[in-house]
Amino acid sequence: MSVQTLYTAATGMDAMETKLDVIANNLANINTTGFKKDRANFEDLLYRAEVYPGALDATQNPTAVGTQVGLGVRVTSTQTDQRQGTLQPTGRELDIAIEGKGYLPVTDPSTQTTLYTRAGNLDINANGQLVIGSAQTGRLLEPALTIPDEATSVVINPSGVVMVQLPDQVELSQVGQLQLAQFVNPDGLLKVGENMYQQTDASGQPQLGNPGDTGSGILRQGNLEASNVEPVQELIDLITTQRAFELNSQAVQAGDQMMQTISNLRRF
């Protein structure tokens, strides 16, 4: 039975290692714009039933309980915490934060596919088009939106209407409309890095609309959404995960000592 102890404890150590990786990623992205922290979920494995509940005892009466020995644990999924991050004022007119549900749809130029993001650090490329700022790839907003070269300022209202101030004009001129995408199951989105998500069968089809419509969030110009990682909670989880890993390693040592004791019985 001590051999089974080794395998059971090993599943616990492997699960805690995965949870530690999740916590490390959360802490690493504590300053990532629009980042949503993850949580590791677990489930117990199969059980070895030595006596089934309800089995007949010596008096031919059904037992109230049985004897079942568990065989370990495994990670079932990593679930994203979709709670709103704090809005941080930046004063930059091309920074926008989504207050509420929704993702900005963007076009990936390398694959011509649509990706989605909560990061609103916008920029203007050489063609005057609004893109999501990235050191690797300039991804155009969908629908594409161009800022005139002569514009002196850009205004983005909470409903996503983009207006510019042109020389010799008193009133602002509208140049486009930003949209937000919602998903029935945002936890089903595939994380592809660079603050981007990709639609999957689990997430469902995107529901596009203007900010503020059909339950989608609104936009806040001059702000960025901070990560929703809570450092204190992550450090607590880090400590408890480390202790759980140590306890499982001690179970391995106890199983090894039991096997050593049994192997030494032949000396007596």
PyRosetta script that sets phi, psi and omega in degrees:
from pyrosetta import init, pose_from_sequence

init()
pose = pose_from_sequence("MSVQTLYTAATGMDAMETKLDVIANNLANINTTGFKKDRANFEDLLYRAEVYPGALDATQNPTAVGTQVGLGVRVTSTQTDQRQGTLQPTGRELDIAIEGKGYLPVTDPSTQTTLYTRAGNLDINANGQLVIGSAQTGRLLEPALTIPDEATSVVINPSGVVMVQLPDQVELSQVGQLQLAQFVNPDGLLKVGENMYQQTDASGQPQLGNPGDTGSGILRQGNLEASNVEPVQELIDLITTQRAFELNSQAVQAGDQMMQTISNLRRF")
pose.set_psi(1, -25.5)
pose.set_omega(1, -179.5)
pose.set_phi(2, -67.7)
pose.set_psi(2, -25.2)
pose.set_omega(2, 176.3)
pose.set_phi(3, -64.2)
pose.set_psi(3, -42.6)
pose.set_omega(3, 177.9)
pose.set_phi(4, -62.4)
pose.set_psi(4, -33.8)
pose.set_omega(4, 177.2)
pose.set_phi(5, -58.0)
pose.set_psi(5, -41.1)
pose.set_omega(5, -179.5)
pose.set_phi(6, -62.1)
pose.set_psi(6, -46.4)
pose.set_omega(6, -178.5)
pose.set_phi(7, -68.2)
pose.set_psi(7, -39.4)
pose.set_omega(7, 179.6)
pose.set_phi(8, -64.7)
pose.set_psi(8, -46.2)
pose.set_omega(8, 178.8)
pose.set_phi(9, -65.2)
pose.set_psi(9, -32.4)
pose.set_omega(9, 179.1)
pose.set_phi(10, -64.6)
pose.set_psi(10, -36.8)
pose.set_omega(10, 177.2)
pose.set_phi(11, -64.3)
pose.set_psi(11, -37.0)
pose.set_omega(11, 177.5)
pose.set_phi(12, -65.7)
pose.set_psi(12, -41.0)
pose.set_omega(12, 178.8)
pose.set_phi(13, -65.5)
pose.set_psi(13, -40.5)
pose.set_omega(13, 179.1)
pose.set_phi(14, -65.3)
pose.set_psi(14, -40.6)
pose.set_omega(14, 179.6)
pose.set_phi(15, -66.2)
pose.set_psi(15, -41.1)
pose.set_omega(15, 179.3)
pose.set_phi(16, -67.8)
pose.set_psi(16, -31.7)
pose.set_omega(16, 176.8)
pose.set_phi(17, -65.1)
pose.set_psi(17, -41.1)
pose.set_omega(17, 177.1)
pose.set_phi(18, -64.3)
pose.set_psi(18, -42.6)
pose.set_omega(18, 178.5)
pose.set_phi(19, -62.9)
pose.set_psi(19, -36.9)
pose.set_omega(19, 177.8)
pose.set_phi(20, -63.8)
pose.set_psi(20, -38.6)
pose.set_omega(20, 176.9)
pose.set_phi(21, -62.4)
pose.set_psi(21, -39.8)
pose.set_omega(21, 179.2)
pose.set_phi(22, -65.1)
pose.set_psi(22, -44.4)
pose.set_omega(22, 179.8)
pose.set_phi(23, -64.1)
pose.set_psi(23, -41.3)
pose.set_omega(23, 179.6)
pose.set_phi(24, -61.9)
pose.set_psi(24, -39.4)
pose.set_omega(24, 178.4)
pose.set_phi(25, -66.9)
pose.set_psi(25, -39.0)
pose.set_omega(25, 176.6)
pose.set_phi(26, -60.3)
pose.set_psi(26, -47.1)
pose.set_omega(26, -179.0)
pose.set_phi(27, -67.4)
pose.set_psi(27, -36.1)
pose.set_omega(27, 179.9)
pose.set_phi(28, -64.6)
pose.set_psi(28, -29.4)
pose.set_omega(28, -177.3)
pose.set_phi(29, -103.1)
pose.set_psi(29, 26.4)
pose.set_omega(29, -176.3)
pose.set_phi(30, -64.8)
pose.set_psi(30, -24.1)
pose.set_omega(30, 178.8)
pose.set_phi(31, -111.2)
pose.set_psi(31, 14.5)
pose.set_omega(31, 179.6)
pose.set_phi(32, -81.0)
pose.set_psi(32, 128.0)
pose.set_omega(32, -177.4)
pose.set_phi(33, -62.2)
pose.set_psi(33, 126.8)
pose.set_omega(33, 175.9)
pose.set_phi(34, 71.9)
pose.set_psi(34, 11.1)
pose.set_omega(34, -177.0)
pose.set_phi(35, -71.5)
pose.set_psi(35, 138.9)
pose.set_omega(35, 175.6)
pose.set_phi(36, -113.1)
pose.set_psi(36, 125.4)
pose.set_omega(36, -175.2)
pose.set_phi(37, -71.2)
pose.set_psi(37, 157.6)
pose.set_omega(37, -179.9)
pose.set_phi(38, -110.5)
pose.set_psi(38, 160.8)
pose.set_omega(38, 176.5)
pose.set_phi(39, -135.9)
pose.set_psi(39, 135.7)
pose.set_omega(39, 177.5)
pose.set_phi(40, -87.0)
pose.set_psi(40, 131.9)
pose.set_omega(40, 177.1)
pose.set_phi(41, -108.3)
pose.set_psi(41, 146.0)
pose.set_omega(41, -175.0)
pose.set_phi(42, -125.9)
pose.set_psi(42, 159.7)
pose.set_omega(42, 171.0)
pose.set_phi(43, -145.7)
pose.set_psi(43, 150.9)
pose.set_omega(43, 178.4)
pose.set_phi(44, -77.8)
pose.set_psi(44, 156.4)
pose.set_omega(44, -177.8)
pose.set_phi(45, -90.9)
pose.set_psi(45, -166.2)
pose.set_omega(45, -178.7)
pose.set_phi(46, -61.6)
pose.set_psi(46, 159.6)
pose.set_omega(46, 177.8)
pose.set_phi(47, -117.3)
pose.set_psi(47, 142.0)
pose.set_omega(47, 172.9)
pose.set_phi(48, -91.4)
pose.set_psi(48, 110.0)
pose.set_omega(48, -177.0)
pose.set_phi(49, -91.2)
pose.set_psi(49, 106.4)
pose.set_omega(49, 177.1)
pose.set_phi(50, -82.7)
pose.set_psi(50, -36.6)
pose.set_omega(50, 173.3)
pose.set_phi(51, -136.6)
pose.set_psi(51, 122.4)
pose.set_omega(51, -179.2)
pose.set_phi(52, -76.5)
pose.set_psi(52, 143.0)
pose.set_omega(52, 173.7)
pose.set_phi(53, -59.8)
pose.set_psi(53, 133.6)
pose.set_omega(53, -178.8)
pose.set_phi(54, 91.5)
pose.set_psi(54, -1.6)
pose.set_omega(54, 177.2)
pose.set_phi(55, -66.6)
pose.set_psi(55, 150.2)
pose.set_omega(55, -178.3)
pose.set_phi(56, -73.6)
pose.set_psi(56, 134.9)
pose.set_omega(56, 177.7)
pose.set_phi(57, -90.0)
pose.set_psi(57, -167.2)
pose.set_omega(57, -177.0)
pose.set_phi(58, -63.9)
pose.set_psi(58, -24.6)
pose.set_omega(58, 179.2)
pose.set_phi(59, -96.1)
pose.set_psi(59, 12.8)
pose.set_omega(59, 179.0)
pose.set_phi(60, 64.2)
pose.set_psi(60, 26.5)
pose.set_omega(60, 174.3)
pose.set_phi(61, -107.5)
pose.set_psi(61, 145.0)
pose.set_omega(61, -179.9)
pose.set_phi(62, -67.4)
pose.set_psi(62, 136.7)
pose.set_omega(62, 178.6)
pose.set_phi(63, -72.8)
pose.set_psi(63, 147.9)
pose.set_omega(63, 179.7)
pose.set_phi(64, -75.6)
pose.set_psi(64, -32.2)
pose.set_omega(64, 180.0)
pose.set_phi(65, -136.0)
pose.set_psi(65, 165.7)
pose.set_omega(65, 176.8)
pose.set_phi(66, -117.4)
pose.set_psi(66, -168.3)
pose.set_omega(66, 175.9)
pose.set_phi(67, -121.0)
pose.set_psi(67, 109.5)
pose.set_omega(67, -178.5)
pose.set_phi(68, -129.6)
pose.set_psi(68, 131.0)
pose.set_omega(68, -178.1)
pose.set_phi(69, -115.8)
pose.set_psi(69, 122.6)
pose.set_omega(69, -179.3)
pose.set_phi(70, -73.9)
pose.set_psi(70, 155.5)
pose.set_omega(70, -176.6)
pose.set_phi(71, -114.6)
pose.set_psi(71, 17.2)
pose.set_omega(71, 172.9)
pose.set_phi(72, 125.8)
pose.set_psi(72, -160.6)
pose.set_omega(72, -172.9)
pose.set_phi(73, -143.5)
pose.set_psi(73, 159.3)
pose.set_omega(73, 173.9)
pose.set_phi(74, -149.8)
pose.set_psi(74, 160.5)
pose.set_omega(74, 176.6)
pose.set_phi(75, -82.0)
pose.set_psi(75, 125.3)
pose.set_omega(75, 179.6)
pose.set_phi(76, -90.3)
pose.set_psi(76, -35.1)
pose.set_omega(76, -177.2)
pose.set_phi(77, -169.0)
pose.set_psi(77, 165.9)
pose.set_omega(77, 167.2)
pose.set_phi(78, -115.3)
pose.set_psi(78, 123.3)
pose.set_omega(78, -173.8)
pose.set_phi(79, -108.6)
pose.set_psi(79, 136.9)
pose.set_omega(79, -177.4)
pose.set_phi(80, -89.5)
pose.set_psi(80, 134.6)
pose.set_omega(80, 175.1)
pose.set_phi(81, -83.8)
pose.set_psi(81, 111.9)
pose.set_omega(81, -173.9)
pose.set_phi(82, -89.6)
pose.set_psi(82, 10.2)
pose.set_omega(82, -178.3)
pose.set_phi(83, -63.8)
pose.set_psi(83, 149.4)
pose.set_omega(83, -177.8)
pose.set_phi(84, -64.0)
pose.set_psi(84, 136.0)
pose.set_omega(84, 173.0)
pose.set_phi(85, -86.1)
pose.set_psi(85, 162.9)
pose.set_omega(85, 179.9)
pose.set_phi(86, -67.8)
pose.set_psi(86, 138.9)
pose.set_omega(86, 176.3)
pose.set_phi(87, -84.4)
pose.set_psi(87, 125.4)
pose.set_omega(87, -178.9)
pose.set_phi(88, -110.7)
pose.set_psi(88, 117.5)
pose.set_omega(88, 178.8)
pose.set_phi(89, -65.7)
pose.set_psi(89, 134.5)
pose.set_omega(89, 177.3)
pose.set_phi(90, -118.0)
pose.set_psi(90, -22.9)
pose.set_omega(90, -177.9)
pose.set_phi(91, 77.3)
pose.set_psi(91, -2.5)
pose.set_omega(91, -179.4)
pose.set_phi(92, -87.8)
pose.set_psi(92, 129.0)
pose.set_omega(92, -172.4)
pose.set_phi(93, -70.8)
pose.set_psi(93, -18.2)
pose.set_omega(93, 179.0)
pose.set_phi(94, -97.7)
pose.set_psi(94, 7.9)
pose.set_omega(94, 174.0)
pose.set_phi(95, -95.4)
pose.set_psi(95, 129.4)
pose.set_omega(95, 176.8)
pose.set_phi(96, -133.2)
pose.set_psi(96, 144.1)
pose.set_omega(96, 176.6)
pose.set_phi(97, -118.2)
pose.set_psi(97, 141.7)
pose.set_omega(97, 176.4)
pose.set_phi(98, -91.2)
pose.set_psi(98, 116.1)
pose.set_omega(98, 177.4)
pose.set_phi(99, -99.7)
pose.set_psi(99, 99.7)
pose.set_omega(99, -175.3)
pose.set_phi(100, 119.7)
pose.set_psi(100, -160.4)
pose.set_omega(100, -177.3)
pose.set_phi(101, -81.0)
pose.set_psi(101, 156.5)
pose.set_omega(101, 173.4)
pose.set_phi(102, 125.7)
pose.set_psi(102, 159.4)
pose.set_omega(102, 179.2)
pose.set_phi(103, -135.5)
pose.set_psi(103, 145.2)
pose.set_omega(103, 173.7)
pose.set_phi(104, -78.7)
pose.set_psi(104, 123.3)
pose.set_omega(104, 175.5)
pose.set_phi(105, -81.2)
pose.set_psi(105, 136.0)
pose.set_omega(105, 179.8)
pose.set_phi(106, -135.4)
pose.set_psi(106, 158.5)
pose.set_omega(106, 178.9)
pose.set_phi(107, -102.8)
pose.set_psi(107, 127.0)
pose.set_omega(107, 175.3)
pose.set_phi(108, -85.8)
pose.set_psi(108, 114.7)
pose.set_omega(108, -173.9)
pose.set_phi(109, -66.4)
pose.set_psi(109, -25.8)
pose.set_omega(109, -177.2)
pose.set_phi(110, -74.6)
pose.set_psi(110, -33.9)
pose.set_omega(110, -177.9)
pose.set_phi(111, -114.2)
pose.set_psi(111, -9.3)
pose.set_omega(111, -177.6)
pose.set_phi(112, 58.5)
pose.set_psi(112, 31.9)
pose.set_omega(112, 175.8)
pose.set_phi(113, -107.3)
pose.set_psi(113, 162.3)
pose.set_omega(113, 179.5)
pose.set_phi(114, -94.4)
pose.set_psi(114, 127.2)
pose.set_omega(114, 174.5)
pose.set_phi(115, -114.8)
pose.set_psi(115, 171.4)
pose.set_omega(115, -175.6)
pose.set_phi(116, -136.2)
pose.set_psi(116, 146.0)
pose.set_omega(116, -175.4)
pose.set_phi(117, -148.2)
pose.set_psi(117, 155.0)
pose.set_omega(117, 171.9)
pose.set_phi(118, -101.5)
pose.set_psi(118, -10.1)
pose.set_omega(118, -179.7)
pose.set_phi(119, -76.7)
pose.set_psi(119, 130.8)
pose.set_omega(119, -176.7)
pose.set_phi(120, -116.8)
pose.set_psi(120, 26.7)
pose.set_omega(120, 177.8)
pose.set_phi(121, -80.8)
pose.set_psi(121, 83.1)
pose.set_omega(121, -176.4)
pose.set_phi(122, -78.8)
pose.set_psi(122, 159.3)
pose.set_omega(122, 176.6)
pose.set_phi(123, -147.8)
pose.set_psi(123, 172.5)
pose.set_omega(123, 178.6)
pose.set_phi(124, -116.5)
pose.set_psi(124, 125.5)
pose.set_omega(124, -179.3)
pose.set_phi(125, -84.1)
pose.set_psi(125, -173.6)
pose.set_omega(125, -175.4)
pose.set_phi(126, -65.9)
pose.set_psi(126, -19.5)
pose.set_omega(126, 179.4)
pose.set_phi(127, -95.1)
pose.set_psi(127, 5.4)
pose.set_omega(127, 179.3)
pose.set_phi(128, 81.7)
pose.set_psi(128, 10.6)
pose.set_omega(128, -178.0)
pose.set_phi(129, -92.2)
pose.set_psi(129, 146.6)
pose.set_omega(129, 177.6)
pose.set_phi(130, -76.5)
pose.set_psi(130, 129.5)
pose.set_omega(130, 178.7)
pose.set_phi(131, -133.9)
pose.set_psi(131, 161.2)
pose.set_omega(131, 172.1)
pose.set_phi(132, -81.0)
pose.set_psi(132, 124.6)
pose.set_omega(132, -177.9)
pose.set_phi(133, -61.7)
pose.set_psi(133, 125.7)
pose.set_omega(133, 178.8)
pose.set_phi(134, -154.1)
pose.set_psi(134, 143.8)
pose.set_omega(134, 178.4)
pose.set_phi(135, -75.8)
pose.set_psi(135, -17.6)
pose.set_omega(135, -176.0)
pose.set_phi(136, -99.6)
pose.set_psi(136, -51.0)
pose.set_omega(136, -171.2)
pose.set_phi(137, -140.7)
pose.set_psi(137, 134.8)
pose.set_omega(137, 173.3)
pose.set_phi(138, -89.6)
pose.set_psi(138, 108.1)
pose.set_omega(138, -176.5)
pose.set_phi(139, -100.6)
pose.set_psi(139, 123.5)
pose.set_omega(139, -177.2)
pose.set_phi(140, -73.9)
pose.set_psi(140, 142.5)
pose.set_omega(140, 172.6)
pose.set_phi(141, -67.9)
pose.set_psi(141, 151.6)
pose.set_omega(141, 173.4)
pose.set_phi(142, -115.0)
pose.set_psi(142, 127.9)
pose.set_omega(142, -6.0)
pose.set_phi(143, -70.8)
pose.set_psi(143, 155.3)
pose.set_omega(143, -178.2)
pose.set_phi(144, -60.3)
pose.set_psi(144, 144.7)
pose.set_omega(144, -175.5)
pose.set_phi(145, -141.3)
pose.set_psi(145, 129.0)
pose.set_omega(145, -176.5)
pose.set_phi(146, -113.5)
pose.set_psi(146, 133.8)
pose.set_omega(146, 177.2)
pose.set_phi(147, -98.2)
pose.set_psi(147, 124.1)
pose.set_omega(147, 179.4)
pose.set_phi(148, -58.8)
pose.set_psi(148, 145.4)
pose.set_omega(148, -178.6)
pose.set_phi(149, -61.9)
pose.set_psi(149, -32.4)
pose.set_omega(149, -175.5)
pose.set_phi(150, -85.1)
pose.set_psi(150, 0.8)
pose.set_omega(150, -179.1)
pose.set_phi(151, -65.7)
pose.set_psi(151, 135.0)
pose.set_omega(151, 179.9)
pose.set_phi(152, -95.8)
pose.set_psi(152, -18.9)
pose.set_omega(152, 177.9)
pose.set_phi(153, -158.9)
pose.set_psi(153, 158.1)
pose.set_omega(153, 179.6)
pose.set_phi(154, -124.2)
pose.set_psi(154, 134.1)
pose.set_omega(154, 178.5)
pose.set_phi(155, -123.2)
pose.set_psi(155, 127.4)
pose.set_omega(155, 176.7)
pose.set_phi(156, -120.7)
pose.set_psi(156, 113.3)
pose.set_omega(156, -176.5)
pose.set_phi(157, -84.9)
pose.set_psi(157, 170.5)
pose.set_omega(157, -176.9)
pose.set_phi(158, -58.3)
pose.set_psi(158, -24.6)
pose.set_omega(158, 179.9)
pose.set_phi(159, -86.1)
pose.set_psi(159, 3.0)
pose.set_omega(159, 176.8)
pose.set_phi(160, 87.8)
pose.set_psi(160, 5.5)
pose.set_omega(160, 177.5)
pose.set_phi(161, -75.4)
pose.set_psi(161, 126.7)
pose.set_omega(161, -178.6)
pose.set_phi(162, -102.7)
pose.set_psi(162, 123.1)
pose.set_omega(162, -178.8)
pose.set_phi(163, -127.2)
pose.set_psi(163, 152.9)
pose.set_omega(163, 179.8)
pose.set_phi(164, -129.5)
pose.set_psi(164, 153.5)
pose.set_omega(164, 173.8)
pose.set_phi(165, -98.8)
pose.set_psi(165, 119.9)
pose.set_omega(165, 179.5)
pose.set_phi(166, -103.2)
pose.set_psi(166, 152.2)
pose.set_omega(166, 179.7)
pose.set_phi(167, -60.3)
pose.set_psi(167, 145.0)
pose.set_omega(167, 176.9)
pose.set_phi(168, 63.3)
pose.set_psi(168, 19.6)
pose.set_omega(168, 175.2)
pose.set_phi(169, -125.5)
pose.set_psi(169, 133.2)
pose.set_omega(169, -178.9)
pose.set_phi(170, -80.2)
pose.set_psi(170, -43.2)
pose.set_omega(170, -177.2)
pose.set_phi(171, -89.1)
pose.set_psi(171, 153.4)
pose.set_omega(171, 177.1)
pose.set_phi(172, -74.9)
pose.set_psi(172, 148.4)
pose.set_omega(172, 179.0)
pose.set_phi(173, -109.2)
pose.set_psi(173, 129.4)
pose.set_omega(173, 178.6)
pose.set_phi(174, -78.6)
pose.set_psi(174, 132.3)
pose.set_omega(174, -178.8)
pose.set_phi(175, -119.2)
pose.set_psi(175, -6.5)
pose.set_omega(175, 179.2)
pose.set_phi(176, 173.2)
pose.set_psi(176, 178.4)
pose.set_omega(176, -178.3)
pose.set_phi(177, -135.4)
pose.set_psi(177, 122.3)
pose.set_omega(177, 175.8)
pose.set_phi(178, -81.9)
pose.set_psi(178, 146.9)
pose.set_omega(178, 178.8)
pose.set_phi(179, -122.8)
pose.set_psi(179, 158.0)
pose.set_omega(179, 175.8)
pose.set_phi(180, -121.8)
pose.set_psi(180, 146.7)
pose.set_omega(180, 177.5)
pose.set_phi(181, -110.3)
pose.set_psi(181, 137.0)
pose.set_omega(181, 174.8)
pose.set_phi(182, -117.5)
pose.set_psi(182, 154.8)
pose.set_omega(182, -179.9)
pose.set_phi(183, -130.2)
pose.set_psi(183, 145.1)
pose.set_omega(183, 177.8)
pose.set_phi(184, -61.4)
pose.set_psi(184, -40.0)
pose.set_omega(184, 180.0)
pose.set_phi(185, -129.1)
pose.set_psi(185, 84.6)
pose.set_omega(185, -179.8)
pose.set_phi(186, -62.9)
pose.set_psi(186, -22.9)
pose.set_omega(186, 176.8)
pose.set_phi(187, -66.2)
pose.set_psi(187, -18.3)
pose.set_omega(187, -179.5)
pose.set_phi(188, -85.2)
pose.set_psi(188, -1.1)
pose.set_omega(188, 177.9)
pose.set_phi(189, -69.5)
pose.set_psi(189, 145.2)
pose.set_omega(189, 178.3)
pose.set_phi(190, -90.2)
pose.set_psi(190, 124.9)
pose.set_omega(190, 178.0)
pose.set_phi(191, -83.0)
pose.set_psi(191, 121.9)
pose.set_omega(191, -176.7)
pose.set_phi(192, -112.8)
pose.set_psi(192, 6.8)
pose.set_omega(192, 179.7)
pose.set_phi(193, 88.4)
pose.set_psi(193, 170.5)
pose.set_omega(193, -178.9)
pose.set_phi(194, 56.5)
pose.set_psi(194, 36.4)
pose.set_omega(194, 179.2)
pose.set_phi(195, 66.2)
pose.set_psi(195, 20.5)
pose.set_omega(195, -174.8)
pose.set_phi(196, -110.1)
pose.set_psi(196, 147.8)
pose.set_omega(196, 174.5)
pose.set_phi(197, -123.6)
pose.set_psi(197, 153.3)
pose.set_omega(197, 178.5)
pose.set_phi(198, -125.5)
pose.set_psi(198, 140.8)
pose.set_omega(198, 178.8)
pose.set_phi(199, -64.7)
pose.set_psi(199, 142.6)
pose.set_omega(199, 175.3)
pose.set_phi(200, -134.5)
pose.set_psi(200, 175.0)
pose.set_omega(200, 175.8)
pose.set_phi(201, -63.8)
pose.set_psi(201, -30.6)
pose.set_omega(201, -178.9)
pose.set_phi(202, -72.4)
pose.set_psi(202, -32.7)
pose.set_omega(202, -177.8)
pose.set_phi(203, -77.6)
pose.set_psi(203, -25.9)
pose.set_omega(203, -174.6)
pose.set_phi(204, 85.7)
pose.set_psi(204, 175.9)
pose.set_omega(204, -179.2)
pose.set_phi(205, -75.1)
pose.set_psi(205, 145.1)
pose.set_omega(205, 177.8)
pose.set_phi(206, -70.6)
pose.set_psi(206, 141.7)
pose.set_omega(206, 176.1)
pose.set_phi(207, -109.3)
pose.set_psi(207, 105.1)
pose.set_omega(207, -175.6)
pose.set_phi(208, -87.4)
pose.set_psi(208, 145.0)
pose.set_omega(208, 177.6)
pose.set_phi(209, -171.0)
pose.set_psi(209, 168.1)
pose.set_omega(209, 177.1)
pose.set_phi(210, -73.8)
pose.set_psi(210, 147.5)
pose.set_omega(210, 176.7)
pose.set_phi(211, -54.0)
pose.set_psi(211, 134.1)
pose.set_omega(211, -179.1)
pose.set_phi(212, 93.8)
pose.set_psi(212, -12.5)
pose.set_omega(212, -179.8)
pose.set_phi(213, -97.8)
pose.set_psi(213, 148.5)
pose.set_omega(213, 174.3)
pose.set_phi(214, 47.9)
pose.set_psi(214, 41.5)
pose.set_omega(214, 174.5)
pose.set_phi(215, 81.5)
pose.set_psi(215, 1.4)
pose.set_omega(215, 178.3)
pose.set_phi(216, -77.3)
pose.set_psi(216, 162.8)
pose.set_omega(216, -178.2)
pose.set_phi(217, -74.3)
pose.set_psi(217, 177.3)
pose.set_omega(217, 176.2)
pose.set_phi(218, -112.7)
pose.set_psi(218, 165.2)
pose.set_omega(218, -177.6)
pose.set_phi(219, -101.4)
pose.set_psi(219, 143.5)
pose.set_omega(219, 177.2)
pose.set_phi(220, -121.3)
pose.set_psi(220, 105.3)
pose.set_omega(220, 180.0)
pose.set_phi(221, -69.8)
pose.set_psi(221, 146.9)
pose.set_omega(221, 179.7)
pose.set_phi(222, 76.3)
pose.set_psi(222, 18.0)
pose.set_omega(222, 178.8)
pose.set_phi(223, -136.0)
pose.set_psi(223, 158.8)
pose.set_omega(223, 170.5)
pose.set_phi(224, -131.3)
pose.set_psi(224, 146.0)
pose.set_omega(224, 177.5)
pose.set_phi(225, -83.1)
pose.set_psi(225, 123.4)
pose.set_omega(225, 179.2)
pose.set_phi(226, -79.4)
pose.set_psi(226, 165.9)
pose.set_omega(226, 174.8)
pose.set_phi(227, -61.6)
pose.set_psi(227, 146.6)
pose.set_omega(227, 178.1)
pose.set_phi(228, -93.9)
pose.set_psi(228, 17.9)
pose.set_omega(228, 176.7)
pose.set_phi(229, -70.1)
pose.set_psi(229, 131.4)
pose.set_omega(229, 177.0)
pose.set_phi(230, -102.6)
pose.set_psi(230, 107.0)
pose.set_omega(230, -172.9)
pose.set_phi(231, -56.8)
pose.set_psi(231, -42.3)
pose.set_omega(231, -176.9)
pose.set_phi(232, -63.7)
pose.set_psi(232, -45.5)
pose.set_omega(232, -180.0)
pose.set_phi(233, -64.1)
pose.set_psi(233, -38.8)
pose.set_omega(233, 179.4)
pose.set_phi(234, -65.5)
pose.set_psi(234, -38.6)
pose.set_omega(234, 179.2)
pose.set_phi(235, -67.6)
pose.set_psi(235, -37.2)
pose.set_omega(235, 176.2)
pose.set_phi(236, -63.6)
pose.set_psi(236, -45.3)
pose.set_omega(236, 177.9)
pose.set_phi(237, -62.4)
pose.set_psi(237, -35.1)
pose.set_omega(237, 179.0)
pose.set_phi(238, -62.9)
pose.set_psi(238, -43.8)
pose.set_omega(238, -179.3)
pose.set_phi(239, -66.6)
pose.set_psi(239, -46.6)
pose.set_omega(239, -179.0)
pose.set_phi(240, -65.0)
pose.set_psi(240, -35.7)
pose.set_omega(240, 178.1)
pose.set_phi(241, -66.5)
pose.set_psi(241, -41.8)
pose.set_omega(241, 178.3)
pose.set_phi(242, -62.5)
pose.set_psi(242, -42.3)
pose.set_omega(242, 179.5)
pose.set_phi(243, -66.1)
pose.set_psi(243, -39.3)
pose.set_omega(243, 178.3)
pose.set_phi(244, -64.2)
pose.set_psi(244, -38.9)
pose.set_omega(244, 176.8)
pose.set_phi(245, -62.7)
pose.set_psi(245, -43.0)
pose.set_omega(245, 180.0)
pose.set_phi(246, -63.9)
pose.set_psi(246, -39.7)
pose.set_omega(246, 179.7)
pose.set_phi(247, -64.2)
pose.set_psi(247, -40.8)
pose.set_omega(247, 177.9)
pose.set_phi(248, -66.5)
pose.set_psi(248, -37.1)
pose.set_omega(248, 177.2)
pose.set_phi(249, -66.2)
pose.set_psi(249, -33.6)
pose.set_omega(249, 176.9)
pose.set_phi(250, -68.4)
pose.set_psi(250, -33.4)
pose.set_omega(250, 175.5)
pose.set_phi(251, -64.5)
pose.set_psi(251, -37.4)
pose.set_omega(251, 175.5)
pose.set_phi(252, -62.3)
pose.set_psi(252, -44.4)
pose.set_omega(252, 179.2)
pose.set_phi(253, -64.0)
pose.set_psi(253, -39.2)
pose.set_omega(253, 179.2)
pose.set_phi(254, -65.8)
pose.set_psi(254, -40.7)
pose.set_omega(254, 177.2)
pose.set_phi(255, -63.8)
pose.set_psi(255, -38.6)
pose.set_omega(255, 178.5)
pose.set_phi(256, -65.4)
pose.set_psi(256, -41.0)
pose.set_omega(256, 179.4)
pose.set_phi(257, -65.5)
pose.set_psi(257, -36.7)
pose.set_omega(257, 177.6)
pose.set_phi(258, -64.8)
pose.set_psi(258, -42.3)
pose.set_omega(258, 178.8)
pose.set_phi(259, -64.3)
pose.set_psi(259, -38.0)
pose.set_omega(259, 178.9)
pose.set_phi(260, -66.4)
pose.set_psi(260, -40.0)
pose.set_omega(260, 178.8)
pose.set_phi(261, -63.0)
pose.set_psi(261, -42.8)
pose.set_omega(261, -179.8)
pose.set_phi(262, -65.3)
pose.set_psi(262, -41.2)
pose.set_omega(262, -179.7)
pose.set_phi(263, -67.4)
pose.set_psi(263, -22.5)
pose.set_omega(263, -180.0)
pose.set_phi(264, -88.0)
pose.set_psi(264, -5.1)
pose.set_omega(264, -177.9)
pose.set_phi(265, -63.9)
pose.set_psi(265, -26.6)
pose.set_omega(265, -177.8)
pose.set_phi(266, -67.0)
pose.set_psi(266, -14.0)
pose.set_omega(266, -179.4)
pose.set_phi(267, -80.5)
pose.set_psi(267, -15.5)
pose.set_omega(267, -174.4)
pose.set_phi(268, -99.1)
pose.dump_pdb("model.pdb")
